[in-house]
Amino acid sequence: MAREVALELDRRGLGEADVAGAHPDKARSRYPVYCIEGCAEACAGRWLAAHGVSAVRSFTLDPDRQPEPQIERIVAGFSQ
């Protein structure tokens, strides 16, 4: 679900989605990095840390909840 949420944020023009493990150089770009975790195991955050990247903020999705309210929570979190 994390990938789908990230792609939705990308479609809304709120960021540029990329999947952890795909492009470490992109994660080190000049833009702020937000981490969207698909579960509590924090794999995306660990991947970023292994490549020397600190996320500005991390959001953990609840796999038992619908994505739309979680997307809105993330959108609200961007302005904090």
N, C-alpha and C positions, 0 to 999 in steps of 0.2 A: 504494500500500500504506500510506502514511503516514496517510491518512484512516481506513482500516479499523483500523489500530492505535490511533489516537486514539479512535475510537468504542468499541473494546473496553475501553480504559482508562476511558472514560466509563461504560460498562455496569457495570464493576466498582466504580464509585463512587470512583475514584481521581482524578478530575478532571472538568473540563467541556470537552469537545472542541469546537473550532471550526476552520474552515479558513482558512488565511492568505488574505487578500484579502477576507474577508467582513465582519468587524466590527472595525475598528481601535479603537473605543471600548472594546470588551470586552477587548481585549488590554491596555488601560491600566488595567484594574480593580485593585482592591486585592489580588487574589490573585496568588500567584507564577505566572509564565509559564514553561512548559517547551516547548521547541521540538522537534518530531519532523520530521526531514528525510527526505524520500523518496529522496534520493540525495545524492551528495557536492557537488552544485552549491549547496546551502545557500540555496535560494530563500526558504524560510519565515523563516530568520534575517535575510535581507536585507530582507524585507517588514517584519518587526518593527522592525528598526533604522530603516527609513525613516519609521516612525511613532513613533520615540522610545522604543521598548520594548526592554529588555534581558531576555533569557531567563535564568532562574536556572540552567538547564542545557539543553544541546542534545543530542539523540540522533539519530544518522544511521543509517537503516536500510540493510541490504544487500539489494538487490532479488533477489539470487541465493539468499537463505536463506528458510526458512519463517518466517512471522510469529510463531508462538507462542514460540519461544525468544527472539526479539527483544523481545517484549512482556515476558517475564519479566526480561530484562536491564534494561529500562526501569523496571519495578516495583522492582527491587532498587536502581536508581539514585536513585529518589525518596527513599530513606532515607539517602542519603549526603550 
